[in-house]
Amino acid sequence: MLSGAGPADAQRRRGGLSPPQMPVAHHHRPRTSLPLLACALVLVALSGCASSGSSGSSGSSTGRATTAVAPPAAQTSTDKSTRPAAAARGNVYFAAGAGQLSPVSRTAPARVYVPNTMSNSVDVIDQASMVVVDHYAVGQLPQHVTPSWDLKTLWVDNDLGNSLTPVSPQTGRPSGPTIPVRDPYNLYFTPDGRFAIVVAEQLQRLDFRDPHTMAMRHSLSLPSCPGLDHMDFSADGRFLYASCEFGGAMIQVDVQRQALVSTLRVGNGVASPQDVKLSPDGRVIYSADQAAAGLWEIDPSTFRVIGFLHTGAGAHGLYPSRDARNMYVTNRAEGSVSVVSFATRHVIAKWKIPGSASPDMGGVSADGRILWLSGRYNSEVYALDTKTGFLRARIPVGRGPHGLSVWPQPGRYSLGHTGILR
């Protein structure tokens, strides 16, 4: 998972291959006991990505992306009266629609927080002007900026620095002492807010920690999952599903028992699963596979593959639209973004970013109008119009920009990564 660091980086740069054979699931007996979960230490407020209101006004455009099919549908109304109906339809993102900011986050300035892995720094972009307004040093190899479950802190995940840097969403700057944490490649939170889950990729384990102090509560060793990277949770929060980048597999973990349940091998030895996202109705788990150039579609009830959707070379990041109709897929190796319809499970548009580009991780603005993405190997950030794919801005940042976070984002609580809100 180390960016620009030998074999791991070489695997991350691989282009798309043809989809491999159908995978096989292996089931494991869950644990029957766990260590008691206890105690919390002093909370260190973390600040990371803050932003309010709408993003994507002004800023010079640097070129127009080409549309392959029809552009995604316009954003739906955010009238509060529609929310219960959305929830009744089983939309896990019903509380994360355009403009639905919680009282905790609505006063934060609209910013984009960019962790530069090779520069050991964070660049802060103002969403309105689309220019860098702040820059500061953090720990070694910062991989992602992660909103805390309670939306009060943004954590910078310093992978090789073995630490988390707290950033205040209100000031956009570090807000307290760095917290020592081993190998924090990625960071998530259980849906009930009881635990932070540090994804320790090189150590091949998930560390369940106190969500405020980051004190260790339980560590789940996963030696069968090399390249443990990204995850999402089932609609009921009972299970988490994580990708094994270098193992060509997905795993299912019982969240309450903190135990491995199943391993699903994909790709016949050539797969490289990356980001993971649950469909709004909770019936499909999407896993982006940069080696297979598309998405594995997995049934969470059986934890078996039910389909494969080709998107483009280097399929990497997955981001639902604010109306939960579509999902944006970054194809890093070919410099494009595919738009997938959740209803039809088909690609309805494909946007090529002009010139050389490497779209990686990012997020959607609070109003749903702008898709912000890091250009991993181009030292830049892209701002794309979510209706047309038009490139609104191309913003220079530090070296190796990775898991940028757009803030604020709508939603009641954060499940982590760069901002999975529900």
N, C-alpha and C positions, 0 to 999 in steps of 0.2 A: 503494500500500500504506500510505500515511500515514493513520493513524487521525485522523479529525476534521480533515483538511487538504485542503479543496477537492474538485476533481473526483474524485480517487482515492477519497476517503472516500465521496463520493456514490455511486460505483459499488459500493462495499462494502456500502452500506445497501440496495441494490435488492432488491425482493421477487422471488418466483418467477414465471416466465413459463411458458407451455406449452413442452414439449420441442421443439426445433427439428429441422431436417432432419438426416439421417444425414451424418456428416462424411467428409472425404476426407483420406487420408494422403499426405504428401509426403516422399520419401526423399532423404537427403543422403549423399554419399560421405564415409566417415569419414577422419580424418586418417591419414597414413601415418607421421608422425613427430611427436614431442613434444619439448619442452625436457627436458633431464635433470632428474630430481628429486633434490634434494640437501638436505643440511644441516638442522640444527635449532638453534634458539636456546634461551635459557633457559626452562624450563617455569615458567609462573606458575600455581600451583594456583588453580582456580576453584571456588567453592562455590555452590550454587544451590538445589536443592530436596532436602531430606533428610527421610526418614521411614522408620521401620521397623515391623515387625509389622503389625497390621491397622489399618485406618482405619474411621471411621464409628461409633465407640461414643459414647454420650451425645449431648449437644447437643439443643436443643429443635427440634421439627419445626414448620414454619410453614404447613403446608397439605398436602393430598393431591392428587397429580396424577391425572388421569383416564386410565384404560386403555382404548384403543380396541379392541385385540384381546387375545389371550392374552399374559401376561407372558413374558419370556424364561425359558429352562430354568434350573433350579438349577445352581450351580457343580459341576463334576465333581470327583472325588477327585484329590488331588495326590500320591498315593502314587508314589514314585520308580520303582516297577516298571512304571508305565504310560508312562513317558517314552520308552523306546526304541520302543514300539509307535506312539506318537504321531508320532515322528520318521519311522518307516517309512511311515506313511500320508502323508507329505509335508507335515506341519504346520510351517510356518516359525516358528510361535510356540510350539513344543513346550517350549522352555526358559524361557518366560515365563508359565507357569501360576501359579495362586494359591499364594503362599508360597514359590516357588522363587527366593529371594533369593541372590545370589552372596555369597561371604565378604567381598567388597569393600564391599557396600552394606548388609548385614544389620544392622550396628550403628548405622546412621544413624537419628536420630529421625524419626518419622513426621510429615512436614510437607507443606504445599502452598505453593509459591512463586508469587506473583502479580505479574507485571510490569504496573504501571499506566502506560499509554502517555502519558496526559495529565498525570500527576502526577510523572513522572520518578522513580518510586520502586518498591520491592518490598515487598509485604506478605507476612508469613509466618504461615500458619495451622497451628495444632496440629490434627492429624486426629482425635484422641480427644475433645478438648473442643469442637472446631469454633469456635474463637475466634482472632482475630489475636494473636499472641504477640510479633511483632517487626515493625519497619518501618525501612527505610533508603533513602536517596537513591542513585540510580545515574545513568547518563548519560541524554541526551535521547532521548525516545521509545523506551523499552524495549519490544520487541515480543514476545519469547519468552524463556523460561528453558529452556536446553537441557542435558541430561546429556551429559557427554563420553563418548567411545567406551569408555574404561577405567572408567567409572562413578565416577571419583575427584573430579570437578569438575563444578559446574553453572555454565553460562555465561549471563549476562544479555546479550541481544542489543540493544545500544543503537543503534538504527537511525540517527537523526539525530545522535546523539552520536559516530558513527563509532568505536565502541569496544565491547569485550567486558569485562564485569566478572566476575571469578571469585568464586564463592561456595563455601564448604566445606560439603559435605553433613553433616559431623559437627557443626559449630557453627551452621550455617544463616546465616552472615554472610559478607560479603566477606573474601576470604582473601589478597589480594595486589593489586598495582597493576593498574589498568585497562590493557588492551592495545589500542593503536590499530589499528583495522580499518575499512576504508571500507565504508559502507552495509550493515551486517550486519542485514538484515531477518530472516533466518532462518539456521539453522546445522544442518548435517548431517555425518555421518561415513561414509566408505566402509566396507563390511562387513569388510574386512580390517584396518581401523584405520590405514591408511597416510596417509590425508588427512582433514583437516576440509574441508568444502565450505561456504563462506560464500555465501549467496544474496543477491547484491547487486541488489535489485529495480530501483531507479532507474537503476543503471548498466547494467542488462540483461546481467548476466554471472554465471557461477559461478566463484568463486575457490577453487582447490584449494590448501590451505595445510597447513603442518605442524600435526598435531593437538594439539601441546603448546604450541609457541611462537606459532603462527598466522603464521609467516613465509610469504610468498607463494611458491608453487612453480609454478603455472601458472594463467592466467586464460582462461576460455572465454567469448568474446563471443557473445551470443545476441540480436542486435537484432530477430530475428523473433519474440521471445517477450516482449512487453511485459507487465508485471505478473508476472514470474517469482516464484513464491510458495512452493509446497510440493512435496514429492517423496516417493517411496519407491523401493525397490530390488527387482530381480528376485530370485527365490528363490536363484539361483546367484551373485548379486552382480555379474553382468556388466554389467547396464544399470541406469540410474536413469530414472525417469519423473517429469517435473515439470509443474506447471500454469502456464499463461500467463493470468493473471486478466483482463487487459485486451485480450488478443489472441484470446480464445475458442479456445484450443488447448492441446494437450498435446505435450510433446516427449520423445523418447527419446535418451539420451546413453550412449555407450560409456564405461564407467567407466575401463577400463584405458587406452584411447586418449585419454580426456578430449575427446571429439569428438561433435558432433551427428550423429545417425544419421537420425532421422525427425521429422517434424512432423505432428500429427494435428489438423486443424481440426474443431471441434465447434460446434454451436449456430447455424450459419448467420448469424453476426454478432451474435447476442444472448447468447451463452454467457458465463459468468463462473466458470470452474473454480477450485476452492479446494483443500481438503485432498485428499491422495492416499493410498490404502492398498491393499496387496496382500492377496488372499485367502489363508487358511492353506495351501491346496494350491498356491498360486503360479500359478493358471490364470486369474485375473481381476484386473485393475487397476480399482479403484473411484476415480472422481474426482467429488467433490461439486461440484455446479454451483448456485450461489445464484440465478442468473437463471432456470434451467430448473426449479428447485425439486425437484431429485433427483440421482441418481447416474448418471453414464455408466459402463457396464461395457465394459471394453476387454480384448481378448485380447492378452497380451504377446507371443505367438509371431508374430502378424501385425501387431500394433499397429494394430488396427482395432476400431471399436465393434461390440459384439455385442448390446447391449441398453441400455435405459434404465429406471431404477426411480424412480418418484415417491415422495418422502419428505415434503416440506413446503417452505413458502416460506423461502428463504434457506438452503438446505442448505449446511453449512459444514465442520464438523469430523467426523472419522471415528476411532472407537476400538474395537478388538476387545475382546471380553469375555475374562476370564482363561482360560476353558475353550476359547476360539477357536471357539465355536459361533455367536456372534452379533456384530454390530457396531452400536455406538451412533452415530447420526447426529444432529448438532445442527442444528435448523432455526431459525436465528437470527431471521429476520424474523417468525416466528409464535410464538416462545417455546416450542418443543416439542422433544422428542427422539424419533426413530424408532428402533425396534429391528429390524435386518435379519438374517435367517437366512442364514449363509453357504451352508448346504446347499441351501436352496430358492431363494435369491436373491429373497426376498419380505419385505415388512414384516410382522412378526408382532405388533408392539405399537407404540403411539404414546402418549407421555406429555406432557401439557400442563402446563407449570410455572404454578402459580397466579399471577394478576395479571400485571403488565407484566414481561416477561423477554426477555433477548437472549442465549441460550446460544451460546457461541462455541468457544473452545479449552479443552482440559483433559486429563484422563486418568483411569484406573481405579486404585483403591487396590490395594495389594499382595495383599490377601486377596480381591479381586474384588467386594467387597460395595458399594462406594460409587463412583459416577461423579462426579468433581469437574469443574465447568465454570465458566468466567468469564462474567459478565453484562456484555458489552462496553459496552452503552449504559445500564446501570443501576447502575454502580459497586458491583457485588456479585459474590459467588461462590455457586454452588449445589452442594449435596451431595445427590445422588439415590440412592435404594436401587436397585441394579441388578436386583433380582427383581421389584419392583412399580412402580418409578418414583416412589415416595413421596418427597416433598421433605423430607429430614432437617434441612436448615438452609439459611438464606439469610444470608450473612455480608457486612456492609458492608466495602468496601475503597476504594482510591483511584480516581481518575477514569480511565476507559478501560481496565479490566483486559482483557488479551488472552491470550497463550499461556502459561497457568499450567502448572506442572509439579508432578506428584505424586511424592514421593520418600520412601522408596526404591521402586523397581519391580523385579519379577522379571525375570531375563534374564541372559545372559552378557556382552552388550555393547550399546551404544546406537548407533543409526543417526541419532540427533539429534532435531530438532524439539522437542516437549515431552516426548518419551520414546517412541521406537519401539525396543523392545528385542526381541532375538532370542537 
